[in-house]
């Protein structure tokens, strides 16, 4: 298989295969193992869908499968099955992003209310923060 590409092992795919949807109509699906490997590659590398290596198949297929399965809850079921699959308890890290929220002076609802630090001092004019 291609160098630098991620591929599910036989054991990994055997664990995931029973969780895949089987209610498809129309054209037969392309190889699930190849598509799942491509989706994992995109998620791990952070590349755009259209920049996925051609070894995984059409990028539109990767994107569409990811979106459809996300809407059906397939990815959540897979993560749950992998997290609870025997062995010692493991922590499952899905995303490494950090999100911070702040409260504004207008009661946490946005707006243009001045912050306390922007208010003029006890008897003076407002100072620039630059």
MIMAR-930883 format. One record per residue (C-alpha): residue number from 1; x, y, z. Coordinates in Angstrom, 2 decimals. Each point is the difference from the previous one (the first is absolute). Layout:
<sites>
<site><num>NUM</num><px>X</px><py>Y</py><pz>Z</pz></site>
...
</sites>
This chain:
<sites>
<site><num>1</num><px>0.00</px><py>0.00</py><pz>0.00</pz></site>
<site><num>2</num><px>1.06</px><py>3.60</py><pz>-0.48</pz></site>
<site><num>3</num><px>2.69</px><py>1.54</py><pz>2.16</pz></site>
<site><num>4</num><px>-1.24</px><py>2.71</py><pz>2.37</pz></site>
<site><num>5</num><px>-3.62</px><py>-1.12</py><pz>-0.18</pz></site>
<site><num>6</num><px>-2.00</px><py>-1.26</py><pz>2.96</pz></site>
<site><num>7</num><px>-1.61</px><py>-3.44</py><pz>-0.40</pz></site>
<site><num>8</num><px>-2.21</px><py>-1.83</py><pz>2.46</pz></site>
<site><num>9</num><px>1.37</px><py>-3.38</py><pz>0.98</pz></site>
<site><num>10</num><px>-2.06</px><py>-3.16</py><pz>-0.55</pz></site>
<site><num>11</num><px>-0.75</px><py>-0.15</py><pz>3.73</pz></site>
<site><num>12</num><px>-1.09</px><py>3.65</py><pz>0.15</pz></site>
<site><num>13</num><px>-2.31</px><py>-0.33</py><pz>-2.98</pz></site>
<site><num>14</num><px>-1.44</px><py>-3.28</py><pz>1.30</pz></site>
<site><num>15</num><px>-1.02</px><py>1.83</py><pz>3.19</pz></site>
<site><num>16</num><px>-1.62</px><py>2.88</py><pz>-1.94</pz></site>
<site><num>17</num><px>-1.67</px><py>-1.96</py><pz>-2.80</pz></site>
<site><num>18</num><px>-3.08</px><py>-1.15</py><pz>1.98</pz></site>
<site><num>19</num><px>-0.74</px><py>3.66</py><pz>0.85</pz></site>
<site><num>20</num><px>-0.17</px><py>1.16</py><pz>-3.62</pz></site>
<site><num>21</num><px>-3.40</px><py>0.80</py><pz>-1.52</pz></site>
<site><num>22</num><px>-1.36</px><py>-2.65</py><pz>-2.35</pz></site>
<site><num>23</num><px>-3.13</px><py>1.85</py><pz>-1.14</pz></site>
<site><num>24</num><px>1.43</px><py>1.31</py><pz>-3.26</pz></site>
<site><num>25</num><px>-1.84</px><py>0.24</py><pz>-3.29</pz></site>
<site><num>26</num><px>1.19</px><py>0.68</py><pz>-3.50</pz></site>
<site><num>27</num><px>3.60</px><py>-0.53</py><pz>-1.02</pz></site>
<site><num>28</num><px>2.10</px><py>-2.34</py><pz>2.14</pz></site>
<site><num>29</num><px>2.21</px><py>1.85</py><pz>2.47</pz></site>
<site><num>30</num><px>3.71</px><py>0.21</py><pz>-0.60</pz></site>
<site><num>31</num><px>2.30</px><py>-1.84</py><pz>2.40</pz></site>
<site><num>32</num><px>-0.92</px><py>1.08</py><pz>3.56</pz></site>
<site><num>33</num><px>3.46</px><py>-0.72</py><pz>1.37</pz></site>
<site><num>34</num><px>1.64</px><py>2.24</py><pz>-2.59</pz></site>
<site><num>35</num><px>-2.48</px><py>2.84</py><pz>0.60</pz></site>
<site><num>36</num><px>0.21</px><py>-0.19</py><pz>3.82</pz></site>
<site><num>37</num><px>3.81</px><py>-0.01</py><pz>-0.26</pz></site>
<site><num>38</num><px>-0.22</px><py>3.10</py><pz>-2.21</pz></site>
<site><num>39</num><px>-2.32</px><py>1.78</py><pz>2.41</pz></site>
<site><num>40</num><px>2.30</px><py>-0.77</py><pz>2.94</pz></site>
<site><num>41</num><px>2.97</px><py>1.23</py><pz>-2.06</pz></site>
<site><num>42</num><px>-1.73</px><py>3.34</py><pz>-0.67</pz></site>
<site><num>43</num><px>-1.03</px><py>0.40</py><pz>3.64</pz></site>
<site><num>44</num><px>3.47</px><py>-0.84</py><pz>1.33</pz></site>
<site><num>45</num><px>1.98</px><py>2.05</py><pz>-2.51</pz></site>
<site><num>46</num><px>-2.37</px><py>2.97</py><pz>-0.04</pz></site>
<site><num>47</num><px>0.18</px><py>0.25</py><pz>-3.77</pz></site>
<site><num>48</num><px>-2.93</px><py>1.09</py><pz>-2.14</pz></site>
<site><num>49</num><px>-2.26</px><py>-2.73</py><pz>-1.38</pz></site>
<site><num>50</num><px>1.12</px><py>0.76</py><pz>-3.53</pz></site>
<site><num>51</num><px>3.65</px><py>-0.44</py><pz>1.02</pz></site>
<site><num>52</num><px>-0.44</px><py>-3.58</py><pz>1.20</pz></site>
<site><num>53</num><px>2.26</px><py>-2.47</py><pz>-1.83</pz></site>
<site><num>54</num><px>-1.63</px><py>-1.63</py><pz>-3.01</pz></site>
<site><num>55</num><px>0.72</px><py>-3.43</py><pz>1.52</pz></site>
<site><num>56</num><px>-3.13</px><py>0.48</py><pz>2.14</pz></site>
<site><num>57</num><px>-2.27</px><py>0.62</py><pz>-2.96</pz></site>
<site><num>58</num><px>-1.90</px><py>3.11</py><pz>-1.04</pz></site>
<site><num>59</num><px>0.12</px><py>2.82</py><pz>2.54</pz></site>
<site><num>60</num><px>-3.72</px><py>0.64</py><pz>-0.53</pz></site>
<site><num>61</num><px>-0.70</px><py>-3.57</py><pz>1.13</pz></site>
<site><num>62</num><px>2.04</px><py>0.51</py><pz>3.17</pz></site>
<site><num>63</num><px>-1.81</px><py>3.24</py><pz>0.82</pz></site>
<site><num>64</num><px>-3.48</px><py>-1.31</py><pz>-0.80</pz></site>
<site><num>65</num><px>0.49</px><py>-3.19</py><pz>2.02</pz></site>
<site><num>66</num><px>1.32</px><py>1.98</py><pz>2.96</pz></site>
<site><num>67</num><px>-2.99</px><py>2.38</py><pz>-0.09</pz></site>
<site><num>68</num><px>-2.66</px><py>-2.69</py><pz>-0.49</pz></site>
<site><num>69</num><px>1.37</px><py>-2.23</py><pz>2.74</pz></site>
<site><num>70</num><px>0.33</px><py>2.97</py><pz>2.36</pz></site>
<site><num>71</num><px>-3.70</px><py>0.80</py><pz>-0.54</pz></site>
<site><num>72</num><px>-0.93</px><py>-3.63</py><pz>0.69</pz></site>
<site><num>73</num><px>2.14</px><py>-0.21</py><pz>3.16</pz></site>
<site><num>74</num><px>2.27</px><py>-2.69</py><pz>-1.44</pz></site>
<site><num>75</num><px>3.22</px><py>1.72</py><pz>1.12</pz></site>
<site><num>76</num><px>-1.25</px><py>0.34</py><pz>3.57</pz></site>
<site><num>77</num><px>-0.87</px><py>-3.72</py><pz>0.07</pz></site>
<site><num>78</num><px>3.46</px><py>-0.85</py><pz>-1.32</pz></site>
<site><num>79</num><px>1.76</px><py>2.13</py><pz>2.59</pz></site>
<site><num>80</num><px>-2.15</px><py>-1.48</py><pz>2.76</pz></site>
<site><num>81</num><px>0.72</px><py>-3.56</py><pz>-1.15</pz></site>
<site><num>82</num><px>3.73</px><py>0.66</py><pz>-0.17</pz></site>
<site><num>83</num><px>0.03</px><py>1.72</py><pz>3.41</pz></site>
<site><num>84</num><px>-1.83</px><py>-2.88</py><pz>1.70</pz></site>
<site><num>85</num><px>1.75</px><py>-2.86</py><pz>-1.80</pz></site>
<site><num>86</num><px>1.61</px><py>-2.07</py><pz>2.76</pz></site>
<site><num>87</num><px>3.36</px><py>0.68</py><pz>1.56</pz></site>
<site><num>88</num><px>0.85</px><py>2.65</py><pz>2.53</pz></site>
<site><num>89</num><px>-2.13</px><py>3.16</py><pz>0.04</pz></site>
<site><num>90</num><px>1.36</px><py>2.53</py><pz>-2.45</pz></site>
<site><num>91</num><px>-0.54</px><py>3.68</py><pz>-0.47</pz></site>
<site><num>92</num><px>-1.32</px><py>0.86</py><pz>-3.45</pz></site>
<site><num>93</num><px>1.28</px><py>3.30</py><pz>-1.38</pz></site>
<site><num>94</num><px>-2.03</px><py>1.20</py><pz>-2.95</pz></site>
<site><num>95</num><px>1.18</px><py>3.57</py><pz>-0.50</pz></site>
<site><num>96</num><px>2.86</px><py>2.08</py><pz>1.28</pz></site>
<site><num>97</num><px>-1.56</px><py>3.43</py><pz>-0.47</pz></site>
<site><num>98</num><px>-0.64</px><py>2.31</py><pz>2.93</pz></site>
<site><num>99</num><px>-2.93</px><py>2.38</py><pz>0.03</pz></site>
<site><num>100</num><px>-0.24</px><py>2.97</py><pz>2.33</pz></site>
<site><num>101</num><px>-3.05</px><py>2.06</py><pz>0.71</pz></site>
<site><num>102</num><px>-0.16</px><py>3.33</py><pz>1.77</pz></site>
<site><num>103</num><px>-2.81</px><py>1.92</py><pz>1.62</pz></site>
<site><num>104</num><px>-0.52</px><py>3.49</py><pz>-1.19</pz></site>
<site><num>105</num><px>-1.36</px><py>2.75</py><pz>2.23</pz></site>
<site><num>106</num><px>-3.41</px><py>-0.20</py><pz>-1.68</pz></site>
<site><num>107</num><px>-0.95</px><py>-3.16</py><pz>1.91</pz></site>
<site><num>108</num><px>1.69</px><py>-2.49</py><pz>-2.30</pz></site>
<site><num>109</num><px>-2.20</px><py>0.82</py><pz>-2.98</pz></site>
<site><num>110</num><px>2.46</px><py>1.88</py><pz>-2.17</pz></site>
<site><num>111</num><px>-0.50</px><py>3.64</py><pz>-0.80</pz></site>
<site><num>112</num><px>2.11</px><py>3.08</py><pz>0.31</pz></site>
<site><num>113</num><px>-0.03</px><py>0.65</py><pz>3.73</pz></site>
<site><num>114</num><px>3.25</px><py>1.45</py><pz>1.31</pz></site>
<site><num>115</num><px>2.21</px><py>-2.17</py><pz>2.14</pz></site>
<site><num>116</num><px>0.94</px><py>1.24</py><pz>3.45</pz></site>
<site><num>117</num><px>3.61</px><py>0.46</py><pz>-1.06</pz></site>
<site><num>118</num><px>-1.17</px><py>2.39</py><pz>-2.74</pz></site>
<site><num>119</num><px>-1.79</px><py>2.30</py><pz>2.44</pz></site>
<site><num>120</num><px>1.68</px><py>3.33</py><pz>0.84</pz></site>
<site><num>121</num><px>1.84</px><py>0.19</py><pz>3.30</pz></site>
<site><num>122</num><px>-1.35</px><py>1.60</py><pz>3.20</pz></site>
<site><num>123</num><px>0.50</px><py>3.57</py><pz>-1.10</pz></site>
<site><num>124</num><px>1.73</px><py>-0.13</py><pz>-3.28</pz></site>
<site><num>125</num><px>-0.34</px><py>-0.59</py><pz>-3.63</pz></site>
<site><num>126</num><px>0.01</px><py>-3.36</py><pz>-1.64</pz></site>
<site><num>127</num><px>3.49</px><py>-1.28</py><pz>-0.76</pz></site>
<site><num>128</num><px>0.97</px><py>-1.71</py><pz>-3.21</pz></site>
<site><num>129</num><px>0.96</px><py>-3.65</py><pz>0.26</pz></site>
<site><num>130</num><px>2.35</px><py>0.15</py><pz>-2.98</pz></site>
</sites>
